[in-house]
Amino acid sequence: MAQDDAPAGRLSPPKWLTAGMRPQPAAVPWAAVARAAVALAAPLAVGLAAGRPAYGALVSMGALSAVIGDTADAYRMRVFNIAVPQLFGAVGVALGTLVFGREWAAVAVLTLVALVSGMISSIGSVASVSGLLLLLNAVVGAGLPMPHPWWKAPLLLLAGGAVVLLLTLFAWPLRGGLPERAAVADSYRAVAAFVRAAGTPEHDERRLAVTRSLNASYDLLLAHRTRRHGRSPGLAHLIARLNALIPVVEAASAAKLRPARLGPLPEAYPAAVLTLADAVERGRTAAAPAPGDDPAGLLALPAPTGPSERALDQALRYAAAVGAEPGPADAAVPDRLGRPAAPGERARRTARAALLSGASWRYGLRLALCIGLAQALVSVLPVPRSYWVALTVTFVLKPDFGSVFSRAVLRAFGTALGLLIAIPVLAEVPRGWWDVPTVAVLAALIPAFSAKGYAFQTAAITPVILLLSDLLNHEGFGLVLPRLYDSLIGCGIALLAGYLCWPESWHTRIGDRLADAVADASAYVALAFSGAPGRDQPSRPRRRRRLYRDLSAVRSEFQRALTEPPPTGTRAAAWWPLVIAVERVVEATTATRVRIEHGVPAPSPQEVAAIADDLAALAEALRTGAPLPAAPKDATADDVLAPLRREVRAACAIASPVLG
């Protein structure tokens, strides 16, 4: 039997090719499902009732773009995430409409729009979606007949976005502030699980969950604060509660170093964090503490038995005290991430970075080349209005959305699935009022399938776009097979002109980022042990948070690289353990510093400098590919830096065989 199974195993496709074809476990977002069904079907019904089905289809297309882009949680962020991309989309369809039917003018305009779209993608997530809609709608406007005059199509698309925005904000008066509180409460719960996992095999996994949760919470609250300029007392108190969570995270890292003979941490510690999480989510504040009492009146903590427990006890009581009634005291809570710059200054920085960044120009040129080729191909081949080729390139080659190779494969797979859904719809459903319930059902699948992965999102979007575009060009069932061919052509252009012809070395794309993270870890080691114990420098927690965020970005880059074909995927797999090792070095640095602040003797500056030098040497080796120098010395059992030395030595041991 084993021999019979072997050939099947050898003939099965590799995991890097099929990883995205398996649906991810995710709950169905029922509110988003209902919103998508109403937002796309209602405009179509109004258009049919008014005798203008094409107008209704355009409004539904605008709603479709807004449904796809509605990914934020907080209501103010959702306004921003929907409204700004819709404006760019309106500009795009206006440009496309102006060159409709003018083949070579369309090639030139769409190529220029693609360059701009690719360049602004590096600014941020909202700019990325805005660039996507700018190019996407320009392609649609250049490929489908739009109502005259030219300004009607942009207004109709904006109306669709407005429908989604109104439906999204319908519950704002009743639920305002709830997403922000829920995000901070989720961070507290992630920290509670991290505290409970101290010293267990789940520790690293829980640490990653804490990093992701804190990143999301800070992004949400600081983006909100940038627009409100810190004038909201409730928001200031919520940020103070989130800042107060950082010492708990640091103390939980130190708890990993507790002697094994003491056993696991008492359950009272994670239970206390969960109590604070419930208070945050319900919007409750703790009673003001009496002198010498438990600050929250809620925490039943045991007497500390060592430096790690003393740190955790102090951090929890501090977090409970911050949870007391908000007031002027919030201004005294350390802001561990720093106030964001004013919106105008942030806009100038990001625009300057996009214009002067080599990566930004490189991404823009790749996208422009592929769109230009796709549009030129459509202009010379006898395929009428085959905008789907450029549309496919737009989705596949969006440079900040992940691996081009895997997205091309998943796009082809998802399009095939979507066409299987579209075939009976276009063949059997008569055009007219039957389109309204059909669109409602198909639109409801988009949020449900999007959570399952990119291929399944493509499968859900494909039949909706086909049905709406059929209301504009009236090709019916005859456009099913051409759209499949167009998708395959678009994927081929993206792979050849956007992937194989741009041989960016793996080392430059990922290895240098990892080397930068190791160099930052070296600087963090030097900073962490500078100054007198007990006197925390304001820059230290900010440096640590920034370093963890950078490591999260590196981890994401590696996870994308793992889906690439060899040799990129193979190299990424070989380096993957080093990413984890560097994260452990940073955590060990924080944990050791916390223990020193609570009673453990501090190391000498020479010992700290030696570890920082070892990490700097590792970073240089990663950049140049040179062999590492002599391994760092072994740690002694009574050395306060022993845990950190072990992690640095492990990182060097992982890198040495690959660097050779």
C-alpha positions in Angstrom: 0.0 0.0 0.0 2.8 2.4 0.8 4.3 1.8 -2.6 0.9 2.6 -4.2 0.7 5.9 -2.3 4.2 7.0 -3.3 3.6 7.8 -6.9 0.4 9.8 -6.0 2.5 11.8 -3.6 5.1 12.5 -6.2 2.4 13.5 -8.7 0.5 15.8 -6.4 1.1 19.6 -6.9 3.5 21.3 -4.6 2.2 23.1 -1.5 3.5 26.5 -2.6 1.2 26.2 -5.7 -1.9 25.0 -3.9 -1.7 26.9 -0.6 -4.2 29.6 -1.5 -6.7 27.1 -3.0 -7.8 25.8 0.3 -10.5 28.0 2.0 -9.4 29.6 5.2 -11.5 29.1 8.3 -13.5 32.3 8.9 -16.8 33.3 10.3 -19.4 34.6 7.9 -19.8 38.4 8.4 -23.6 38.5 8.3 -23.9 42.3 8.5 -21.6 42.7 5.5 -23.5 40.0 3.6 -26.8 41.8 4.1 -25.2 45.2 3.3 -23.7 43.9 0.0 -27.0 42.3 -1.1 -29.0 45.5 -0.5 -26.3 47.9 -1.8 -25.9 46.2 -5.2 -29.5 45.0 -5.8 -31.4 48.2 -4.8 -29.8 50.5 -7.3 -30.4 48.0 -10.1 -34.1 47.8 -9.1 -34.3 51.6 -9.1 -32.7 51.7 -12.6 -35.1 49.2 -14.0 -38.1 51.0 -12.5 -36.9 54.2 -14.1 -36.3 52.5 -17.4 -32.5 53.1 -17.1 -31.0 49.7 -16.4 -27.5 50.8 -17.5 -27.6 53.6 -14.9 -28.6 51.2 -12.2 -25.8 48.8 -13.3 -23.2 51.7 -13.0 -24.5 52.6 -9.5 -24.2 48.9 -8.5 -20.6 48.8 -9.9 -19.8 51.7 -7.6 -21.4 49.9 -4.7 -19.3 46.8 -5.6 -16.1 48.8 -5.3 -17.1 50.2 -1.9 -18.2 46.8 -0.6 -14.7 45.4 -1.5 -13.0 48.3 0.1 -15.0 48.4 3.3 -12.4 46.6 5.5 -12.1 48.9 8.5 -13.8 48.5 11.9 -14.2 52.0 13.3 -16.9 54.1 11.7 -14.7 57.1 11.1 -12.1 54.9 9.4 -14.8 53.4 7.3 -15.9 56.8 6.0 -12.3 57.5 5.0 -11.7 54.0 3.5 -14.8 54.2 1.3 -15.0 57.9 0.4 -11.4 58.5 -0.7 -11.0 55.5 -3.0 -14.4 56.3 -4.6 -13.2 59.7 -5.6 -10.1 58.2 -7.3 -12.4 55.7 -9.0 -14.6 58.5 -10.3 -11.5 60.2 -11.8 -10.5 56.8 -13.3 -13.8 56.2 -15.1 -13.8 59.7 -16.4 -10.4 59.3 -17.9 -11.4 55.9 -19.4 -14.6 57.3 -20.8 -12.7 60.1 -22.6 -10.6 57.5 -24.6 -13.3 54.9 -25.2 -13.0 53.7 -28.8 -9.7 55.5 -29.4 -7.5 52.4 -29.2 -4.0 53.9 -29.1 -5.0 56.9 -27.0 -6.4 54.4 -24.5 -3.1 52.5 -24.5 -1.3 55.7 -23.6 -3.7 57.0 -21.0 -4.1 53.6 -19.3 -0.3 53.1 -19.2 0.1 56.5 -17.5 -2.7 55.8 -15.1 -1.1 52.4 -14.2 2.2 54.2 -13.5 0.5 56.5 -11.0 -1.5 53.7 -9.5 1.6 51.6 -8.8 3.5 54.5 -7.4 0.9 55.6 -4.9 0.4 52.1 -3.6 3.4 52.5 -1.3 1.8 55.4 0.6 -0.6 53.3 2.7 -3.6 51.0 2.6 -6.1 53.6 1.7 -3.9 55.0 -1.1 -3.3 51.5 -2.3 -7.1 50.8 -2.7 -7.4 54.3 -4.2 -4.8 53.5 -6.8 -6.5 50.2 -7.5 -9.9 51.8 -8.2 -8.2 54.6 -10.2 -6.8 52.0 -12.6 -9.7 49.6 -12.4 -12.3 52.1 -13.3 -10.1 53.6 -16.0 -9.9 50.2 -17.6 -13.7 49.7 -17.4 -14.4 53.2 -18.7 -12.1 52.6 -21.7 -13.6 49.1 -22.4 -17.4 49.5 -21.9 -19.8 52.0 -23.4 -20.8 54.6 -20.8 -23.7 57.1 -20.7 -23.1 60.5 -22.3 -22.0 63.1 -21.4 -18.7 62.0 -19.9 -19.5 63.2 -16.3 -22.5 60.9 -15.9 -20.6 57.7 -15.3 -18.4 59.2 -12.5 -21.5 60.5 -10.7 -23.3 57.2 -10.9 -20.3 55.3 -9.5 -20.0 57.8 -6.7 -23.7 57.3 -6.0 -23.0 53.6 -5.6 -20.3 54.3 -3.1 -22.6 56.7 -1.2 -25.2 53.9 -0.9 -22.7 51.6 0.8 -21.5 54.5 3.0 -25.0 55.3 4.2 -25.8 51.6 4.9 -22.4 51.3 6.7 -23.0 54.3 8.9 -26.6 53.4 9.7 -25.8 52.1 13.1 -23.1 54.7 14.0 -25.4 56.7 16.4 -26.0 53.5 18.4 -22.6 51.9 18.1 -20.2 54.9 18.0 -16.9 54.1 19.7 -17.8 50.4 20.1 -15.2 49.2 17.5 -12.4 51.1 19.2 -13.3 49.7 22.6 -13.6 46.2 21.1 -10.2 46.5 19.5 -8.5 47.5 22.8 -10.4 44.9 24.7 -9.2 42.3 22.2 -5.6 43.4 22.8 -6.1 42.9 26.5 -7.5 39.4 25.9 -4.6 38.6 23.6 -2.2 39.7 26.4 -4.2 37.5 28.9 -3.5 34.5 26.7 0.1 35.5 26.4 0.5 35.7 30.2 -1.1 32.3 30.6 1.3 30.8 28.0 4.4 32.0 29.8 7.0 29.2 29.9 4.8 26.9 27.7 5.2 25.8 24.0 2.5 28.2 23.0 4.5 31.3 24.2 5.8 32.3 20.8 2.5 31.9 19.0 0.7 34.0 21.7 3.4 36.7 21.4 2.7 37.0 17.7 -1.0 37.3 18.4 -0.3 40.1 20.8 1.9 41.9 18.3 -0.8 41.7 15.6 -3.5 42.9 18.0 -1.5 45.8 19.3 -0.6 46.9 15.8 -4.2 46.8 14.8 -5.4 48.7 17.9 -2.7 51.4 17.6 -3.4 51.9 13.9 -7.1 52.3 14.6 -6.7 54.7 17.6 -3.9 56.8 16.2 -5.5 57.2 12.8 -8.6 58.4 14.7 -6.6 60.7 16.9 -4.8 62.2 13.9 -8.1 63.6 12.6 -9.5 64.5 16.0 -6.3 66.2 17.2 -6.6 64.6 20.6 -9.7 66.6 21.6 -11.9 63.7 22.6 -11.6 62.8 26.3 -13.0 59.3 25.7 -10.5 58.6 23.0 -7.6 60.0 25.1 -8.7 57.6 28.0 -8.9 54.7 25.6 -5.4 55.4 24.3 -4.1 55.7 27.9 -5.6 52.2 28.6 -3.8 50.8 25.5 -0.5 52.5 26.5 -0.9 51.0 30.0 -1.0 47.5 28.5 2.6 47.7 27.2 4.2 47.2 30.7 2.0 44.1 31.1 3.3 42.7 27.8 6.9 43.4 28.8 6.4 41.8 32.2 4.7 38.7 30.5 7.9 38.3 28.4 9.9 38.4 31.6 7.7 35.7 33.1 9.0 33.3 30.5 12.3 33.4 32.4 10.9 32.3 35.8 12.6 29.3 37.3 10.9 26.1 36.3 10.7 25.0 39.9 8.2 27.7 40.6 5.8 26.1 38.1 3.3 28.1 35.9 2.2 31.6 36.7 -0.8 31.7 39.1 -4.1 31.9 37.1 -4.8 35.2 39.0 -2.6 37.1 36.6 -4.3 36.3 33.3 -7.7 36.5 35.1 -6.9 40.0 36.2 -6.1 41.0 32.5 -9.4 39.5 31.4 -11.2 41.5 34.1 -9.7 44.7 32.7 -10.6 43.6 29.2 -14.2 43.3 30.1 -14.2 46.7 31.7 -12.7 48.2 28.6 -15.2 46.6 26.2 -18.2 47.6 28.3 -16.9 51.2 28.6 -16.8 50.9 32.4 -14.2 52.6 34.6 -12.9 51.3 37.8 -13.6 53.1 41.1 -10.9 55.5 42.2 -8.5 53.7 44.5 -8.1 54.5 48.2 -4.5 55.0 49.4 -2.8 51.7 49.7 -5.7 49.8 48.2 -5.9 47.8 45.0 -6.2 50.5 42.4 -9.2 48.8 40.6 -10.8 47.1 43.5 -11.0 44.1 41.1 -7.6 42.5 41.1 -6.9 39.6 43.5 -3.2 39.1 42.9 -0.9 36.8 45.0 2.2 38.1 46.7 5.1 38.2 44.1 7.8 35.6 44.6 10.4 37.0 42.1 11.4 39.8 39.8 9.1 38.6 37.0 6.0 38.4 39.2 6.9 41.8 40.8 7.0 43.3 37.3 3.7 41.7 36.4 2.0 42.8 39.7 3.2 46.4 39.3 2.1 46.5 35.6 -1.4 45.1 36.3 -2.0 47.5 39.2 -0.8 50.4 37.0 -3.2 49.3 34.2 -6.0 49.1 36.7 -5.2 52.6 38.0 -5.3 54.0 34.4 -8.7 52.4 34.1 -10.1 54.7 36.8 -12.4 57.6 35.9 -10.9 59.6 33.0 -9.8 63.1 33.6 -6.7 65.3 33.5 -4.6 62.4 34.8 -4.8 60.8 31.4 -2.4 63.5 30.1 0.2 62.2 32.5 0.1 58.6 31.2 3.2 57.9 29.1 2.4 57.9 25.4 4.6 54.9 24.4 4.1 55.3 20.7 4.2 59.1 20.3 1.6 61.5 18.9 1.2 61.2 15.1 2.1 64.2 13.0 -0.6 66.5 11.7 -2.5 65.2 8.6 -0.8 67.8 6.3 2.7 66.8 7.4 1.9 63.1 7.1 0.6 63.7 3.5 3.8 65.6 2.6 6.0 62.8 4.0 4.2 60.0 2.2 4.0 61.9 -1.1 7.7 62.7 -0.9 8.5 59.1 -0.1 6.5 57.8 -3.0 8.1 60.2 -5.5 11.7 59.5 -4.3 11.4 55.8 -3.6 13.1 53.4 -6.1 10.7 50.7 -5.1 7.7 53.0 -5.8 9.0 53.8 -9.3 9.8 50.1 -10.0 6.3 49.0 -9.0 4.8 51.7 -11.1 6.8 50.8 -14.1 6.0 47.1 -13.8 2.3 47.8 -13.7 2.5 50.4 -16.5 4.4 48.0 -18.7 1.9 45.2 -18.2 -1.2 47.4 -18.6 0.3 48.9 -21.8 1.0 45.5 -23.2 -2.5 44.2 -22.3 -4.2 47.2 -23.9 -2.0 47.1 -27.0 -2.7 43.4 -27.4 -6.4 44.1 -27.2 -6.1 46.8 -29.8 -4.4 44.6 -32.4 -6.3 41.3 -31.7 -9.8 40.9 -33.1 -11.4 40.8 -29.6 -14.0 43.6 -29.4 -13.9 45.5 -26.1 -11.9 42.9 -24.3 -11.2 45.1 -21.3 -11.0 41.9 -19.1 -7.4 41.4 -20.1 -6.3 44.7 -18.5 -8.7 44.1 -15.7 -7.0 40.8 -14.8 -3.5 42.4 -15.0 -4.8 45.1 -12.6 -5.9 42.7 -9.9 -2.9 40.3 -10.3 -0.1 42.8 -10.5 -1.2 45.2 -7.8 2.4 45.2 -6.3 1.6 45.6 -2.6 -1.0 42.8 -2.6 1.4 39.9 -2.3 3.2 37.4 -4.6 2.5 38.1 -8.3 3.0 34.4 -9.1 0.6 33.0 -6.5 -2.0 35.7 -7.3 -1.9 34.9 -11.0 -2.5 31.2 -10.3 -5.2 32.0 -7.8 -6.8 34.5 -10.1 -7.0 31.9 -12.9 -8.4 29.4 -10.5 -10.9 31.8 -9.0 -12.0 33.1 -12.4 -12.7 29.5 -13.5 -14.9 28.9 -10.4 -16.6 32.2 -11.0 -17.4 31.4 -14.6 -19.0 28.1 -13.4 -21.3 30.2 -11.3 -21.9 32.7 -14.1 -22.7 30.2 -16.9 -26.2 29.2 -15.6 -26.9 32.8 -14.5 -26.2 34.2 -18.0 -27.8 31.3 -19.8 -31.0 30.8 -17.9 -31.8 34.1 -16.0 -33.7 36.5 -18.4 -32.5 40.1 -18.3 -34.8 42.4 -16.5 -36.4 42.2 -13.0 -34.9 38.7 -12.5 -31.5 40.4 -12.3 -32.4 42.1 -9.0 -32.7 38.9 -6.8 -29.9 37.3 -8.8 -27.5 40.2 -8.1 -28.6 40.2 -4.4 -27.7 36.6 -4.0 -24.4 36.9 -5.9 -23.5 40.1 -4.0 -24.1 38.4 -0.7 -21.4 35.8 -1.6 -18.7 38.4 -1.9 -18.1 39.2 1.8 -18.7 35.6 2.7 -16.2 34.3 0.2 -13.6 37.1 0.6 -12.8 35.9 4.1 -11.9 32.5 2.7 -9.1 33.7 0.5 -8.2 35.6 -2.7 -9.2 32.8 -5.1 -12.7 32.6 -3.5 -13.1 36.3 -3.5 -12.3 36.3 -7.2 -14.9 33.5 -7.7 -17.5 35.6 -6.0 -16.8 38.9 -7.8 -16.5 37.4 -11.3 -20.2 36.6 -11.9 -21.3 39.9 -10.4 -19.0 41.9 -12.8 -20.1 39.8 -15.7 -23.8 40.3 -15.0 -23.5 44.1 -14.5 -21.3 44.5 -17.5 -23.8 42.6 -19.6 -26.3 45.3 -18.8 -24.0 47.7 -20.4 -22.8 45.8 -23.5 -25.6 43.2 -24.0 -23.4 40.4 -25.0 -25.2 37.8 -22.9 -23.9 34.2 -22.6 -21.4 34.8 -25.4 -19.0 36.6 -23.1 -18.4 33.7 -20.7 -15.7 31.8 -22.7 -14.0 35.0 -24.0 -13.7 36.2 -20.4 -12.0 33.0 -19.5 -9.5 33.4 -22.3 -9.0 37.0 -21.4 -8.2 36.1 -17.8 -5.7 33.5 -18.9 -4.1 36.1 -21.2 -4.0 38.7 -18.5 -2.4 36.2 -16.0 0.2 35.3 -18.7 1.1 38.9 -19.2 1.4 39.5 -15.5 3.7 36.5 -15.1 5.9 37.2 -18.1 6.2 41.0 -18.2 5.5 41.6 -14.5 7.3 38.7 -12.8 9.8 36.9 -15.0 11.2 40.0 -16.7 11.9 41.7 -13.3 14.4 39.4 -11.7 14.7 41.3 -8.4 17.0 39.1 -6.3 15.5 37.4 -3.3 18.3 38.8 -1.2 17.5 42.4 -2.1 13.8 42.0 -1.5 13.8 40.0 1.7 17.4 39.5 2.9 18.1 43.2 3.3 14.9 43.7 5.2 15.9 41.0 7.6 19.4 42.4 7.9 17.9 45.8 8.8 15.7 44.2 11.5 18.8 42.4 13.0 20.7 45.8 12.9 17.8 47.4 14.7 17.8 44.6 17.2 21.5 45.3 17.9 20.7 49.0 18.5 17.8 48.0 20.7 20.1 45.8 22.9 22.4 48.8 23.4 19.5 51.1 24.3 17.7 48.6 26.5 20.5 48.3 29.0 21.6 52.0 29.0 20.7 54.2 31.9 20.1 53.3 35.5 17.7 50.5 36.4 14.3 51.7 37.2 14.5 54.8 35.0 12.8 53.8 31.7 13.8 56.0 28.8 10.8 57.1 26.7 12.5 56.0 23.5 12.9 52.4 24.7 9.3 51.2 24.4 8.8 53.1 21.2 11.9 51.5 19.7 10.7 48.1 20.8 7.2 48.6 19.3 8.7 49.9 16.1 11.0 46.9 16.0 8.2 44.4 16.5 6.2 46.1 13.8 9.1 45.9 11.4 9.5 42.2 12.3 5.8 41.7 11.5 6.4 43.2 8.1 9.4 41.0 7.5 7.4 37.9 8.6 4.7 38.9 6.1 7.3 39.3 3.3 8.6 35.8 4.1 5.1 34.3 4.1 4.5 35.8 0.6 7.9 34.5 -0.6 7.0 31.0 0.7 4.3 30.9 -2.0 6.8 31.6 -4.8 8.2 28.8 -6.9 11.8 27.7 -6.3 14.4 29.0 -5.8 12.7 32.0 -4.0 10.3 29.8 -2.0 13.1 27.4 -1.1 15.4 30.2 0.1 12.6 31.8 2.1 11.9 28.5 3.8 15.6 28.2 4.7 15.7 31.6 6.2 12.3 31.4 8.0 13.7 30.1 11.3 16.0 33.1 11.5 13.0 35.4 11.4 11.6 33.6 14.5 15.1 33.7 16.1 15.4 37.5 15.8 11.9 37.9 17.3 13.1 35.8 20.3 16.2 38.0 20.6 14.1 41.1 20.9 11.8 39.5 23.5 14.7 38.2 25.5 16.2 41.7 25.6 12.9 43.2 26.9 12.5 40.4 29.4 16.0 40.8 30.8 15.6 44.6 31.1 12.4 44.1 33.0 14.0 41.7 35.5 16.9 44.1 36.0 14.4 46.9 36.8 12.9 44.6 39.5 15.9 43.5 41.4 18.3 41.4 39.3 21.9 42.8 39.1 22.6 44.8 35.9 25.3 43.5 33.5 28.4 45.4 32.7 28.5 47.7 29.6 31.2 45.5 28.1 28.9 42.5 28.1 26.1 44.4 26.6 28.4 45.8 23.9 29.6 42.3 23.0 26.1 41.1 22.4 25.2 44.1 20.3 28.4 43.6 18.3 27.5 40.0 17.6 24.1 41.1 16.2 25.7 43.8 14.2 28.0 41.2 12.7 25.1 39.0 11.8 23.3 41.9 10.1 26.4 42.6 8.0 26.8 39.0 7.1 23.2 38.9 5.9 23.8 41.9 3.7 27.0 40.7 2.1 26.6 37.0 2.3 30.0 36.7 4.0 30.6 33.9 6.6 29.9 34.9 10.2 32.9 35.5 12.5 33.5 33.4 15.6 30.4 32.4 17.4 29.5 34.3 20.6 30.7 32.8 23.9 28.5 30.4 25.8 26.4 31.8 28.5 27.0 30.9 32.1 24.1 29.8 34.4 24.5 32.8 36.8 24.8 35.4 34.0 21.8 37.8 33.9 22.3 38.0 30.1 22.3 34.2 29.8 18.8 34.0 28.1 19.7 36.7 25.7 23.1 35.1 24.9 21.4 31.8 24.1 19.0 33.5 21.7 21.8 35.4 19.9 23.8 32.2 19.7 20.8 30.3 18.3 20.3 33.0 15.6 23.9 32.8 14.6 23.7 29.0 14.5 20.7 29.2 12.2 22.4 31.7 9.8 25.8 30.0 9.7 25.0 27.0 7.4 23.2 29.2 4.9 25.8 31.9 4.8 28.5 29.2 4.6 
